[in-house]
Amino acid sequence: MNKLYDHPDAFEAEITIFTEQEGGRKTPPKNGIRWDLTYAENNPEGRMFMIWPEFIDENGDSIDTGVPVN
């Protein structure tokens, strides 16, 4: 696997990114974007976390920075 980020706090998750018609993004996401994350449950303090998601292809390799993810 070719990865952009190597960090001890890294984790893998499957996410859904809503389209503009669904009330979500107007443009497709890309590697290198920074998002604020909060948990829907078990977050009584309402804390936000900063994440830099890394999108990978079907082989587990990182998609080039700046390339839209479809």
All heavy atoms as TSV, in Angstrom:
chain	resi	resn	atom	element	x	y	z
A	1	MET	N	N	0.816	-1.190	0.000
A	1	MET	CA	C	0.000	0.000	0.000
A	1	MET	C	C	0.859	1.252	0.000
A	1	MET	O	O	1.831	1.335	0.717
A	1	MET	CB	C	-0.871	0.040	1.254
A	1	MET	CG	C	-2.040	-0.875	1.241
A	1	MET	SD	S	-3.083	-0.436	2.646
A	1	MET	CE	C	-3.653	-2.030	3.058
A	2	ASN	N	N	0.457	2.211	-0.773
A	2	ASN	CA	C	1.117	3.505	-0.841
A	2	ASN	C	C	0.239	4.508	-0.091
A	2	ASN	O	O	-0.868	4.790	-0.496
A	2	ASN	CB	C	1.283	3.912	-2.298
A	2	ASN	CG	C	1.906	5.271	-2.448
A	2	ASN	OD1	O	2.552	5.776	-1.550
A	2	ASN	ND2	N	1.700	5.877	-3.604
A	3	LYS	N	N	0.707	5.040	1.035
A	3	LYS	CA	C	-0.097	5.934	1.863
A	3	LYS	C	C	0.505	7.336	1.925
A	3	LYS	O	O	1.710	7.501	1.931
A	3	LYS	CB	C	-0.187	5.389	3.299
A	3	LYS	CG	C	-0.864	4.044	3.389
A	3	LYS	CD	C	-2.328	4.213	3.215
A	3	LYS	CE	C	-3.054	2.913	3.474
A	3	LYS	NZ	N	-4.458	3.047	3.413
A	4	LEU	N	N	-0.373	8.335	1.994
A	4	LEU	CA	C	0.071	9.719	2.165
A	4	LEU	C	C	0.478	9.990	3.601
A	4	LEU	O	O	1.433	10.685	3.877
A	4	LEU	CB	C	-1.074	10.686	1.826
A	4	LEU	CG	C	-1.449	10.888	0.384
A	4	LEU	CD1	C	-2.658	11.806	0.291
A	4	LEU	CD2	C	-0.299	11.481	-0.399
A	5	TYR	N	N	-0.291	9.463	4.532
A	5	TYR	CA	C	-0.107	9.792	5.941
A	5	TYR	C	C	0.314	8.557	6.723
A	5	TYR	O	O	-0.220	7.485	6.556
A	5	TYR	CB	C	-1.400	10.338	6.547
A	5	TYR	CG	C	-1.966	11.501	5.774
A	5	TYR	CD1	C	-3.138	11.375	5.051
A	5	TYR	CD2	C	-1.314	12.721	5.757
A	5	TYR	CE1	C	-3.653	12.454	4.330
A	5	TYR	CE2	C	-1.818	13.796	5.041
A	5	TYR	CZ	C	-2.986	13.649	4.339
A	5	TYR	OH	O	-3.487	14.701	3.634
A	6	ASP	N	N	1.269	8.720	7.610
A	6	ASP	CA	C	1.695	7.668	8.514
A	6	ASP	C	C	1.662	8.261	9.914
A	6	ASP	O	O	2.570	8.985	10.306
A	6	ASP	CB	C	3.101	7.184	8.150
A	6	ASP	CG	C	3.551	6.036	9.023
A	6	ASP	OD1	O	2.688	5.346	9.601
A	6	ASP	OD2	O	4.776	5.833	9.129
A	7	HIS	N	N	0.595	7.997	10.640
A	7	HIS	CA	C	0.391	8.619	11.940
A	7	HIS	C	C	-0.107	7.568	12.922
A	7	HIS	O	O	-0.934	6.732	12.561
A	7	HIS	CB	C	-0.642	9.743	11.805
A	7	HIS	CG	C	-0.657	10.662	12.979
A	7	HIS	ND1	N	-1.327	10.368	14.133
A	7	HIS	CD2	C	-0.079	11.861	13.173
A	7	HIS	CE1	C	-1.161	11.347	14.996
A	7	HIS	NE2	N	-0.410	12.274	14.434
A	8	PRO	N	N	0.378	7.595	14.165
A	8	PRO	CA	C	-0.036	6.581	15.134
A	8	PRO	C	C	-1.525	6.626	15.487
A	8	PRO	O	O	-2.079	5.634	15.936
A	8	PRO	CB	C	0.826	6.874	16.359
A	8	PRO	CG	C	1.297	8.276	16.200
A	8	PRO	CD	C	1.350	8.520	14.724
A	9	ASP	N	N	-2.188	7.766	15.277
A	9	ASP	CA	C	-3.613	7.874	15.585
A	9	ASP	C	C	-4.496	7.594	14.370
A	9	ASP	O	O	-5.702	7.816	14.425
A	9	ASP	CB	C	-3.941	9.269	16.124
A	9	ASP	CG	C	-3.364	9.517	17.498
A	9	ASP	OD1	O	-3.151	8.525	18.226
A	9	ASP	OD2	O	-3.128	10.681	17.845
A	10	ALA	N	N	-3.918	7.123	13.283
A	10	ALA	CA	C	-4.687	6.871	12.063
A	10	ALA	C	C	-5.704	5.756	12.291
A	10	ALA	O	O	-5.477	4.832	13.065
A	10	ALA	CB	C	-3.756	6.506	10.924
A	11	PHE	N	N	-6.818	5.864	11.620
A	11	PHE	CA	C	-7.837	4.825	11.673
A	11	PHE	C	C	-8.493	4.726	10.309
A	11	PHE	O	O	-8.414	5.639	9.495
A	11	PHE	CB	C	-8.884	5.107	12.764
A	11	PHE	CG	C	-9.659	6.390	12.557
A	11	PHE	CD1	C	-10.855	6.393	11.870
A	11	PHE	CD2	C	-9.190	7.588	13.070
A	11	PHE	CE1	C	-11.573	7.564	11.687
A	11	PHE	CE2	C	-9.892	8.768	12.903
A	11	PHE	CZ	C	-11.097	8.755	12.203
A	12	GLU	N	N	-9.131	3.610	10.047
A	12	GLU	CA	C	-9.804	3.394	8.770
A	12	GLU	C	C	-11.305	3.382	9.005
A	12	GLU	O	O	-11.785	2.814	9.980
A	12	GLU	CB	C	-9.364	2.063	8.167
A	12	GLU	CG	C	-9.859	1.866	6.757
A	12	GLU	CD	C	-9.259	0.641	6.100
A	12	GLU	OE1	O	-8.040	0.438	6.256
A	12	GLU	OE2	O	-10.009	-0.103	5.442
A	13	ALA	N	N	-12.032	4.046	8.113
A	13	ALA	CA	C	-13.484	4.110	8.229
A	13	ALA	C	C	-14.097	4.163	6.839
A	13	ALA	O	O	-13.484	4.664	5.901
A	13	ALA	CB	C	-13.895	5.348	9.010
A	14	GLU	N	N	-15.272	3.663	6.718
A	14	GLU	CA	C	-16.039	3.805	5.484
A	14	GLU	C	C	-17.042	4.918	5.742
A	14	GLU	O	O	-17.772	4.895	6.734
A	14	GLU	CB	C	-16.770	2.507	5.161
A	14	GLU	CG	C	-17.447	2.554	3.818
A	14	GLU	CD	C	-17.974	1.198	3.400
A	14	GLU	OE1	O	-17.278	0.205	3.623
A	14	GLU	OE2	O	-19.091	1.170	2.854
A	15	ILE	N	N	-17.047	5.914	4.863
A	15	ILE	CA	C	-17.916	7.074	5.052
A	15	ILE	C	C	-18.813	7.274	3.837
A	15	ILE	O	O	-18.526	6.779	2.753
A	15	ILE	CB	C	-17.105	8.361	5.317
A	15	ILE	CG1	C	-16.199	8.691	4.119
A	15	ILE	CG2	C	-16.291	8.245	6.592
A	15	ILE	CD1	C	-15.534	10.041	4.215
A	16	THR	N	N	-19.882	8.012	4.044
A	16	THR	CA	C	-20.780	8.409	2.964
A	16	THR	C	C	-20.665	9.915	2.814
A	16	THR	O	O	-20.790	10.648	3.799
A	16	THR	CB	C	-22.235	8.027	3.290
A	16	THR	OG1	O	-22.313	6.615	3.472
A	16	THR	CG2	C	-23.170	8.452	2.168
A	17	ILE	N	N	-20.427	10.366	1.605
A	17	ILE	CA	C	-20.341	11.797	1.320
A	17	ILE	C	C	-21.560	12.152	0.491
A	17	ILE	O	O	-21.744	11.639	-0.612
A	17	ILE	CB	C	-19.041	12.133	0.571
A	17	ILE	CG1	C	-17.844	11.715	1.428
A	17	ILE	CG2	C	-18.991	13.617	0.219
A	17	ILE	CD1	C	-16.526	11.763	0.724
A	18	PHE	N	N	-22.409	13.009	1.051
A	18	PHE	CA	C	-23.643	13.368	0.374
A	18	PHE	C	C	-23.376	14.303	-0.808
A	18	PHE	O	O	-22.515	15.172	-0.741
A	18	PHE	CB	C	-24.614	14.044	1.346
A	18	PHE	CG	C	-25.107	13.113	2.421
A	18	PHE	CD1	C	-24.743	13.307	3.730
A	18	PHE	CD2	C	-25.926	12.044	2.109
A	18	PHE	CE1	C	-25.173	12.462	4.729
A	18	PHE	CE2	C	-26.372	11.185	3.090
A	18	PHE	CZ	C	-25.995	11.384	4.406
A	19	THR	N	N	-24.140	14.097	-1.870
A	19	THR	CA	C	-24.062	14.959	-3.045
A	19	THR	C	C	-24.787	16.279	-2.757
A	19	THR	O	O	-25.491	16.410	-1.748
A	19	THR	CB	C	-24.726	14.295	-4.258
A	19	THR	OG1	O	-26.130	14.146	-3.981
A	19	THR	CG2	C	-24.114	12.939	-4.570
A	20	GLU	N	N	-24.635	17.221	-3.649
A	20	GLU	CA	C	-25.321	18.510	-3.500
A	20	GLU	C	C	-26.834	18.311	-3.438
A	20	GLU	O	O	-27.521	18.949	-2.650
A	20	GLU	CB	C	-24.947	19.435	-4.655
A	20	GLU	CG	C	-25.538	20.818	-4.533
A	20	GLU	CD	C	-25.088	21.765	-5.623
A	20	GLU	OE1	O	-24.428	21.321	-6.584
A	20	GLU	OE2	O	-25.398	22.958	-5.511
A	21	GLN	N	N	-27.365	17.394	-4.246
A	21	GLN	CA	C	-28.804	17.132	-4.256
A	21	GLN	C	C	-29.281	16.543	-2.923
A	21	GLN	O	O	-30.440	16.688	-2.556
A	21	GLN	CB	C	-29.174	16.165	-5.395
A	21	GLN	CG	C	-28.988	16.731	-6.787
A	21	GLN	CD	C	-27.525	16.746	-7.234
A	21	GLN	OE1	O	-26.682	16.057	-6.678
A	21	GLN	NE2	N	-27.229	17.551	-8.243
A	22	GLU	N	N	-28.374	15.892	-2.207
A	22	GLU	CA	C	-28.715	15.302	-0.908
A	22	GLU	C	C	-28.442	16.264	0.247
A	22	GLU	O	O	-28.578	15.902	1.409
A	22	GLU	CB	C	-27.902	14.021	-0.687
A	22	GLU	CG	C	-28.202	12.935	-1.706
A	22	GLU	CD	C	-27.197	11.801	-1.646
A	22	GLU	OE1	O	-25.985	12.063	-1.529
A	22	GLU	OE2	O	-27.638	10.639	-1.728
A	23	GLY	N	N	-28.011	17.484	-0.076
A	23	GLY	CA	C	-27.716	18.471	0.950
A	23	GLY	C	C	-26.253	18.492	1.374
A	23	GLY	O	O	-25.906	19.066	2.396
A	24	GLY	N	N	-25.392	17.897	0.573
A	24	GLY	CA	C	-23.978	17.803	0.916
A	24	GLY	C	C	-23.091	18.661	0.033
A	24	GLY	O	O	-23.456	19.767	-0.364
A	25	ARG	N	N	-21.940	18.106	-0.329
A	25	ARG	CA	C	-20.900	18.842	-1.058
A	25	ARG	C	C	-21.325	19.227	-2.471
A	25	ARG	O	O	-21.989	18.469	-3.156
A	25	ARG	CB	C	-19.631	17.991	-1.152
A	25	ARG	CG	C	-18.971	17.771	0.187
A	25	ARG	CD	C	-17.657	17.059	0.007
A	25	ARG	NE	N	-16.742	17.760	-0.859
A	25	ARG	CZ	C	-15.949	18.748	-0.483
A	25	ARG	NH1	N	-15.956	19.157	0.764
A	25	ARG	NH2	N	-15.132	19.324	-1.337
A	26	LYS	N	N	-20.841	20.395	-2.898
A	26	LYS	CA	C	-21.064	20.848	-4.274
A	26	LYS	C	C	-19.994	20.312	-5.209
A	26	LYS	O	O	-20.196	20.201	-6.398
A	26	LYS	CB	C	-21.079	22.371	-4.317
A	26	LYS	CG	C	-22.252	22.960	-3.598
A	26	LYS	CD	C	-22.235	24.474	-3.686
A	26	LYS	CE	C	-23.516	25.026	-3.231
A	26	LYS	NZ	N	-23.715	25.700	-2.105
A	27	THR	N	N	-18.809	19.999	-4.656
A	27	THR	CA	C	-17.700	19.465	-5.449
A	27	THR	C	C	-17.217	18.168	-4.804
A	27	THR	O	O	-17.373	17.975	-3.597
A	27	THR	CB	C	-16.525	20.464	-5.495
A	27	THR	OG1	O	-16.086	20.722	-4.158
A	27	THR	CG2	C	-16.930	21.764	-6.170
A	28	PRO	N	N	-16.629	17.275	-5.589
A	28	PRO	CA	C	-16.148	16.017	-5.004
A	28	PRO	C	C	-14.966	16.262	-4.071
A	28	PRO	O	O	-14.187	17.199	-4.274
A	28	PRO	CB	C	-15.737	15.187	-6.212
A	28	PRO	CG	C	-15.600	16.124	-7.342
A	28	PRO	CD	C	-16.426	17.333	-7.034
A	29	PRO	N	N	-14.825	15.437	-3.029
A	29	PRO	CA	C	-13.687	15.587	-2.117
A	29	PRO	C	C	-12.389	15.151	-2.781
A	29	PRO	O	O	-12.396	14.459	-3.791
A	29	PRO	CB	C	-14.048	14.668	-0.953
A	29	PRO	CG	C	-14.913	13.635	-1.573
A	29	PRO	CD	C	-15.673	14.331	-2.662
A	30	LYS	N	N	-11.261	15.560	-2.186
A	30	LYS	CA	C	-9.928	15.218	-2.693
A	30	LYS	C	C	-9.016	14.926	-1.511
A	30	LYS	O	O	-9.260	15.431	-0.406
A	30	LYS	CB	C	-9.326	16.382	-3.475
A	30	LYS	CG	C	-10.168	16.894	-4.603
A	30	LYS	CD	C	-9.587	18.171	-5.163
A	30	LYS	CE	C	-10.536	18.751	-6.187
A	30	LYS	NZ	N	-10.134	20.054	-6.636
A	31	ASN	N	N	-7.970	14.145	-1.724
A	31	ASN	CA	C	-6.952	13.994	-0.694
A	31	ASN	C	C	-6.315	15.349	-0.445
A	31	ASN	O	O	-6.124	16.136	-1.358
A	31	ASN	CB	C	-5.881	12.985	-1.116
A	31	ASN	CG	C	-6.263	11.576	-0.746
A	31	ASN	OD1	O	-7.042	11.343	0.160
A	31	ASN	ND2	N	-5.697	10.619	-1.437
A	32	GLY	N	N	-5.986	15.610	0.801
A	32	GLY	CA	C	-5.405	16.893	1.173
A	32	GLY	C	C	-6.418	17.837	1.791
A	32	GLY	O	O	-6.048	18.862	2.348
A	33	ILE	N	N	-7.708	17.498	1.712
A	33	ILE	CA	C	-8.743	18.324	2.317
A	33	ILE	C	C	-8.704	18.139	3.832
A	33	ILE	O	O	-8.293	17.105	4.327
A	33	ILE	CB	C	-10.130	17.938	1.753
A	33	ILE	CG1	C	-11.186	18.954	2.138
A	33	ILE	CG2	C	-10.540	16.553	2.207
A	33	ILE	CD1	C	-12.519	18.752	1.428
A	34	ARG	N	N	-9.091	19.141	4.584
A	34	ARG	CA	C	-9.181	19.029	6.034
A	34	ARG	C	C	-10.645	19.161	6.428
A	34	ARG	O	O	-11.339	20.064	5.969
A	34	ARG	CB	C	-8.385	20.133	6.718
A	34	ARG	CG	C	-8.352	19.937	8.226
A	34	ARG	CD	C	-8.212	21.252	8.906
A	34	ARG	NE	N	-9.444	22.000	8.723
A	34	ARG	CZ	C	-9.964	22.805	9.620
A	34	ARG	NH1	N	-9.388	22.982	10.754
A	34	ARG	NH2	N	-11.056	23.469	9.378
A	35	TRP	N	N	-11.109	18.242	7.254
A	35	TRP	CA	C	-12.500	18.270	7.711
A	35	TRP	C	C	-12.559	18.340	9.212
A	35	TRP	O	O	-11.672	17.858	9.909
A	35	TRP	CB	C	-13.237	17.010	7.272
A	35	TRP	CG	C	-13.673	17.006	5.851
A	35	TRP	CD1	C	-13.820	18.073	5.027
A	35	TRP	CD2	C	-14.017	15.865	5.080
A	35	TRP	NE1	N	-14.232	17.663	3.789
A	35	TRP	CE2	C	-14.369	16.305	3.797
A	35	TRP	CE3	C	-14.063	14.514	5.341
A	35	TRP	CZ2	C	-14.767	15.462	2.792
A	35	TRP	CZ3	C	-14.461	13.664	4.332
A	35	TRP	CH2	C	-14.812	14.141	3.067
A	36	ASP	N	N	-13.639	18.924	9.708
A	36	ASP	CA	C	-13.955	18.858	11.127
A	36	ASP	C	C	-14.901	17.686	11.307
A	36	ASP	O	O	-15.814	17.473	10.505
A	36	ASP	CB	C	-14.618	20.148	11.605
A	36	ASP	CG	C	-13.661	21.322	11.559
A	36	ASP	OD1	O	-12.452	21.095	11.762
A	36	ASP	OD2	O	-14.109	22.450	11.325
A	37	LEU	N	N	-14.673	16.917	12.351
A	37	LEU	CA	C	-15.434	15.701	12.600
A	37	LEU	C	C	-16.004	15.749	14.001
A	37	LEU	O	O	-15.331	16.190	14.944
A	37	LEU	CB	C	-14.509	14.478	12.473
A	37	LEU	CG	C	-15.075	13.153	12.955
A	37	LEU	CD1	C	-15.990	12.571	11.894
A	37	LEU	CD2	C	-13.965	12.192	13.297
A	38	THR	N	N	-17.242	15.319	14.135
A	38	THR	CA	C	-17.836	15.110	15.442
A	38	THR	C	C	-18.596	13.797	15.376
A	38	THR	O	O	-18.967	13.342	14.296
A	38	THR	CB	C	-18.756	16.270	15.860
A	38	THR	OG1	O	-19.126	16.094	17.224
A	38	THR	CG2	C	-19.984	16.362	15.000
A	39	TYR	N	N	-18.789	13.189	16.501
A	39	TYR	CA	C	-19.505	11.924	16.556
A	39	TYR	C	C	-20.984	12.188	16.797
A	39	TYR	O	O	-21.354	13.037	17.606
A	39	TYR	CB	C	-18.945	11.050	17.678
A	39	TYR	CG	C	-17.521	10.622	17.424
A	39	TYR	CD1	C	-16.452	11.319	17.968
A	39	TYR	CD2	C	-17.250	9.531	16.609
A	39	TYR	CE1	C	-15.145	10.926	17.721
A	39	TYR	CE2	C	-15.946	9.139	16.355
A	39	TYR	CZ	C	-14.901	9.841	16.926
A	39	TYR	OH	O	-13.621	9.458	16.682
A	40	ALA	N	N	-21.836	11.463	16.106
A	40	ALA	CA	C	-23.279	11.647	16.251
A	40	ALA	C	C	-23.759	11.173	17.610
A	40	ALA	O	O	-24.721	11.709	18.152
A	40	ALA	CB	C	-24.013	10.895	15.139
A	41	GLU	N	N	-23.111	10.164	18.166
A	41	GLU	CA	C	-23.501	9.614	19.460
A	41	GLU	C	C	-22.325	9.682	20.430
A	41	GLU	O	O	-21.180	9.790	20.030
A	41	GLU	CB	C	-23.932	8.159	19.292
A	41	GLU	CG	C	-25.124	7.992	18.366
A	41	GLU	CD	C	-25.478	6.537	18.138
A	41	GLU	OE1	O	-24.905	5.661	18.787
A	41	GLU	OE2	O	-26.334	6.296	17.287
A	42	ASN	N	N	-22.632	9.608	21.702
A	42	ASN	CA	C	-21.606	9.568	22.746
A	42	ASN	C	C	-20.670	10.768	22.700
A	42	ASN	O	O	-19.478	10.638	22.888
A	42	ASN	CB	C	-20.789	8.272	22.661
A	42	ASN	CG	C	-21.669	7.055	22.785
A	42	ASN	OD1	O	-22.617	7.065	23.559
A	42	ASN	ND2	N	-21.369	6.026	22.033
A	43	ASN	N	N	-21.203	11.955	22.412
A	43	ASN	CA	C	-20.395	13.162	22.376
A	43	ASN	C	C	-21.125	14.267	23.146
A	43	ASN	O	O	-21.515	15.275	22.571
A	43	ASN	CB	C	-20.142	13.583	20.925
A	43	ASN	CG	C	-19.140	14.715	20.826
A	43	ASN	OD1	O	-18.436	15.040	21.767
A	43	ASN	ND2	N	-19.081	15.348	19.675
A	44	PRO	N	N	-21.320	14.073	24.462
A	44	PRO	CA	C	-22.107	15.057	25.225
A	44	PRO	C	C	-21.476	16.444	25.270
A	44	PRO	O	O	-22.182	17.431	25.439
A	44	PRO	CB	C	-22.185	14.445	26.621
A	44	PRO	CG	C	-21.038	13.497	26.695
A	44	PRO	CD	C	-20.803	13.011	25.288
A	45	GLU	N	N	-20.164	16.545	25.107
A	45	GLU	CA	C	-19.510	17.854	25.140
A	45	GLU	C	C	-19.606	18.579	23.804
A	45	GLU	O	O	-19.262	19.743	23.703
A	45	GLU	CB	C	-18.020	17.710	25.505
A	45	GLU	CG	C	-17.766	17.076	26.845
A	45	GLU	CD	C	-17.673	15.551	26.750
A	45	GLU	OE1	O	-17.321	15.032	25.684
A	45	GLU	OE2	O	-17.972	14.892	27.739
A	46	GLY	N	N	-20.021	17.885	22.739
A	46	GLY	CA	C	-20.105	18.500	21.420
A	46	GLY	C	C	-18.756	18.850	20.841
A	46	GLY	O	O	-18.630	19.782	20.061
A	47	ARG	N	N	-17.713	18.111	21.231
A	47	ARG	CA	C	-16.354	18.412	20.758
A	47	ARG	C	C	-16.203	18.127	19.268
A	47	ARG	O	O	-16.811	17.219	18.733
A	47	ARG	CB	C	-15.330	17.593	21.535
A	47	ARG	CG	C	-15.296	17.953	22.988
A	47	ARG	CD	C	-14.225	17.233	23.727
A	47	ARG	NE	N	-14.164	15.823	23.356
A	47	ARG	CZ	C	-13.291	14.970	23.830
A	47	ARG	NH1	N	-12.399	15.354	24.698
A	47	ARG	NH2	N	-13.299	13.714	23.459
A	48	MET	N	N	-15.350	18.905	18.631
A	48	MET	CA	C	-15.016	18.717	17.218
A	48	MET	C	C	-13.566	18.245	17.133
A	48	MET	O	O	-12.727	18.629	17.944
A	48	MET	CB	C	-15.150	20.030	16.446
A	48	MET	CG	C	-16.527	20.633	16.440
A	48	MET	SD	S	-17.673	19.806	15.346
A	48	MET	CE	C	-17.047	20.249	13.768
A	49	PHE	N	N	-13.294	17.442	16.125
A	49	PHE	CA	C	-11.953	16.940	15.880
A	49	PHE	C	C	-11.565	17.291	14.452
A	49	PHE	O	O	-12.400	17.280	13.555
A	49	PHE	CB	C	-11.908	15.418	16.059
A	49	PHE	CG	C	-12.346	14.976	17.426
A	49	PHE	CD1	C	-13.676	14.702	17.691
A	49	PHE	CD2	C	-11.427	14.861	18.450
A	49	PHE	CE1	C	-14.082	14.302	18.947
A	49	PHE	CE2	C	-11.816	14.456	19.712
A	49	PHE	CZ	C	-13.155	14.177	19.961
A	50	MET	N	N	-10.302	17.625	14.237
A	50	MET	CA	C	-9.796	17.946	12.911
A	50	MET	C	C	-9.191	16.676	12.308
A	50	MET	O	O	-8.395	16.006	12.953
A	50	MET	CB	C	-8.721	19.026	13.014
A	50	MET	CG	C	-8.286	19.586	11.699
A	50	MET	SD	S	-6.969	20.833	11.880
A	50	MET	CE	C	-7.450	21.750	13.307
A	51	ILE	N	N	-9.619	16.324	11.106
A	51	ILE	CA	C	-9.070	15.145	10.439
A	51	ILE	C	C	-8.647	15.499	9.023
A	51	ILE	O	O	-9.150	16.446	8.422
A	51	ILE	CB	C	-10.068	13.959	10.414
A	51	ILE	CG1	C	-11.318	14.305	9.586
A	51	ILE	CG2	C	-10.430	13.517	11.819
A	51	ILE	CD1	C	-12.203	13.115	9.313
A	52	TRP	N	N	-7.706	14.740	8.519
A	52	TRP	CA	C	-7.258	14.830	7.134
A	52	TRP	C	C	-7.510	13.461	6.521
A	52	TRP	O	O	-6.659	12.572	6.614
A	52	TRP	CB	C	-5.769	15.170	7.052
A	52	TRP	CG	C	-5.455	16.584	7.375
A	52	TRP	CD1	C	-5.332	17.609	6.485
A	52	TRP	CD2	C	-5.218	17.143	8.659
A	52	TRP	NE1	N	-5.032	18.770	7.141
A	52	TRP	CE2	C	-4.960	18.508	8.502
A	52	TRP	CE3	C	-5.208	16.630	9.956
A	52	TRP	CZ2	C	-4.692	19.352	9.548
A	52	TRP	CZ3	C	-4.953	17.477	11.005
A	52	TRP	CH2	C	-4.692	18.815	10.794
A	53	PRO	N	N	-8.686	13.262	5.913
A	53	PRO	CA	C	-8.975	11.932	5.376
A	53	PRO	C	C	-8.043	11.599	4.208
A	53	PRO	O	O	-7.602	12.482	3.472
A	53	PRO	CB	C	-10.423	12.026	4.914
A	53	PRO	CG	C	-10.666	13.477	4.699
A	53	PRO	CD	C	-9.770	14.202	5.656
A	54	GLU	N	N	-7.755	10.337	4.086
A	54	GLU	CA	C	-6.953	9.843	2.968
A	54	GLU	C	C	-7.818	8.868	2.185
A	54	GLU	O	O	-8.223	7.834	2.705
A	54	GLU	CB	C	-5.699	9.140	3.461
A	54	GLU	CG	C	-4.871	8.584	2.329
A	54	GLU	CD	C	-3.572	7.977	2.836
A	54	GLU	OE1	O	-3.431	7.747	4.041
A	54	GLU	OE2	O	-2.705	7.751	2.009
A	55	PHE	N	N	-8.127	9.226	0.966
A	55	PHE	CA	C	-8.956	8.371	0.121
A	55	PHE	C	C	-8.061	7.378	-0.608
A	55	PHE	O	O	-7.012	7.747	-1.131
A	55	PHE	CB	C	-9.754	9.221	-0.872
A	55	PHE	CG	C	-10.693	10.170	-0.185
A	55	PHE	CD1	C	-10.362	11.496	-0.026
A	55	PHE	CD2	C	-11.890	9.718	0.329
A	55	PHE	CE1	C	-11.212	12.376	0.622
A	55	PHE	CE2	C	-12.751	10.582	0.980
A	55	PHE	CZ	C	-12.415	11.918	1.128
A	56	ILE	N	N	-8.490	6.116	-0.604
A	56	ILE	CA	C	-7.690	5.062	-1.228
A	56	ILE	C	C	-8.472	4.411	-2.360
A	56	ILE	O	O	-9.703	4.452	-2.389
A	56	ILE	CB	C	-7.256	4.006	-0.191
A	56	ILE	CG1	C	-8.462	3.419	0.535
A	56	ILE	CG2	C	-6.285	4.608	0.814
A	56	ILE	CD1	C	-8.128	2.285	1.478
A	57	ASP	N	N	-7.736	3.834	-3.299
A	57	ASP	CA	C	-8.373	3.147	-4.421
A	57	ASP	C	C	-8.668	1.697	-4.043
A	57	ASP	O	O	-8.435	1.265	-2.907
A	57	ASP	CB	C	-7.524	3.259	-5.692
A	57	ASP	CG	C	-6.179	2.566	-5.598
A	57	ASP	OD1	O	-5.982	1.718	-4.693
A	57	ASP	OD2	O	-5.308	2.864	-6.433
A	58	GLU	N	N	-9.167	0.931	-5.000
A	58	GLU	CA	C	-9.559	-0.457	-4.746
A	58	GLU	C	C	-8.382	-1.358	-4.369
A	58	GLU	O	O	-8.565	-2.433	-3.811
A	58	GLU	CB	C	-10.305	-1.042	-5.954
A	58	GLU	CG	C	-9.517	-1.077	-7.241
A	58	GLU	CD	C	-9.516	0.241	-8.013
A	58	GLU	OE1	O	-10.217	1.184	-7.628
A	58	GLU	OE2	O	-8.792	0.314	-9.025
A	59	ASN	N	N	-7.152	-0.904	-4.628
A	59	ASN	CA	C	-5.956	-1.674	-4.264
A	59	ASN	C	C	-5.388	-1.267	-2.907
A	59	ASN	O	O	-4.377	-1.805	-2.467
A	59	ASN	CB	C	-4.861	-1.502	-5.324
A	59	ASN	CG	C	-5.301	-1.999	-6.675
A	59	ASN	OD1	O	-5.902	-3.054	-6.786
A	59	ASN	ND2	N	-5.029	-1.223	-7.701
A	60	GLY	N	N	-6.016	-0.277	-2.267
A	60	GLY	CA	C	-5.534	0.201	-0.979
A	60	GLY	C	C	-4.464	1.269	-1.098
A	60	GLY	O	O	-3.854	1.654	-0.116
A	61	ASP	N	N	-4.216	1.755	-2.318
A	61	ASP	CA	C	-3.225	2.807	-2.535
A	61	ASP	C	C	-3.888	4.175	-2.446
A	61	ASP	O	O	-5.023	4.364	-2.865
A	61	ASP	CB	C	-2.560	2.656	-3.900
A	61	ASP	CG	C	-1.688	1.419	-3.990
A	61	ASP	OD1	O	-1.067	1.059	-2.970
A	61	ASP	OD2	O	-1.632	0.811	-5.076
A	62	SER	N	N	-3.152	5.140	-1.920
A	62	SER	CA	C	-3.642	6.493	-1.786
A	62	SER	C	C	-3.878	7.121	-3.161
A	62	SER	O	O	-3.057	6.996	-4.062
A	62	SER	CB	C	-2.628	7.320	-1.004
A	62	SER	OG	O	-3.114	8.611	-0.797
A	63	ILE	N	N	-5.010	7.795	-3.302
A	63	ILE	CA	C	-5.301	8.530	-4.533
A	63	ILE	C	C	-4.488	9.815	-4.500
A	63	ILE	O	O	-4.338	10.439	-3.449
A	63	ILE	CB	C	-6.810	8.814	-4.639
A	63	ILE	CG1	C	-7.572	7.479	-4.754
A	63	ILE	CG2	C	-7.121	9.746	-5.806
A	63	ILE	CD1	C	-9.065	7.598	-4.688
A	64	ASP	N	N	-3.915	10.214	-5.628
A	64	ASP	CA	C	-3.059	11.414	-5.688
A	64	ASP	C	C	-3.767	12.634	-5.106
A	64	ASP	O	O	-4.979	12.826	-5.296
A	64	ASP	CB	C	-2.657	11.717	-7.126
A	64	ASP	CG	C	-1.653	10.717	-7.687
A	64	ASP	OD1	O	-0.974	10.064	-6.880
A	64	ASP	OD2	O	-1.584	10.595	-8.916
A	65	THR	N	N	-3.026	13.463	-4.411
A	65	THR	CA	C	-3.540	14.692	-3.823
A	65	THR	C	C	-4.103	15.585	-4.931
A	65	THR	O	O	-3.483	15.771	-5.959
A	65	THR	CB	C	-2.427	15.447	-3.078
A	65	THR	OG1	O	-1.905	14.579	-2.057
A	65	THR	CG2	C	-2.936	16.713	-2.432
A	66	GLY	N	N	-5.282	16.121	-4.691
A	66	GLY	CA	C	-5.896	17.031	-5.649
A	66	GLY	C	C	-6.763	16.355	-6.703
A	66	GLY	O	O	-7.459	17.023	-7.441
A	67	VAL	N	N	-6.746	15.015	-6.769
A	67	VAL	CA	C	-7.569	14.290	-7.746
A	67	VAL	C	C	-8.948	14.065	-7.120
A	67	VAL	O	O	-9.038	13.487	-6.027
A	67	VAL	CB	C	-6.930	12.943	-8.138
A	67	VAL	CG1	C	-7.856	12.142	-9.033
A	67	VAL	CG2	C	-5.583	13.165	-8.806
A	68	PRO	N	N	-10.027	14.515	-7.770
A	68	PRO	CA	C	-11.366	14.318	-7.207
A	68	PRO	C	C	-11.677	12.835	-7.001
A	68	PRO	O	O	-11.315	11.987	-7.799
A	68	PRO	CB	C	-12.302	14.925	-8.246
A	68	PRO	CG	C	-11.441	15.849	-9.037
A	68	PRO	CD	C	-10.069	15.252	-9.023
A	69	VAL	N	N	-12.366	12.553	-5.902
A	69	VAL	CA	C	-12.776	11.187	-5.578
A	69	VAL	C	C	-14.220	11.024	-6.011
A	69	VAL	O	O	-15.076	11.821	-5.641
A	69	VAL	CB	C	-12.650	10.928	-4.060
A	69	VAL	CG1	C	-13.120	9.536	-3.715
A	69	VAL	CG2	C	-11.215	11.153	-3.613
A	70	ASN	N	N	-14.483	10.035	-6.802
A	70	ASN	CA	C	-15.857	9.798	-7.279
A	70	ASN	C	C	-16.501	8.669	-6.533
A	70	ASN	O	O	-15.998	7.727	-6.161
A	70	ASN	CB	C	-15.881	9.515	-8.768
A	70	ASN	CG	C	-15.455	10.730	-9.565
A	70	ASN	OD1	O	-15.828	11.837	-9.227
A	70	ASN	ND2	N	-14.693	10.530	-10.601
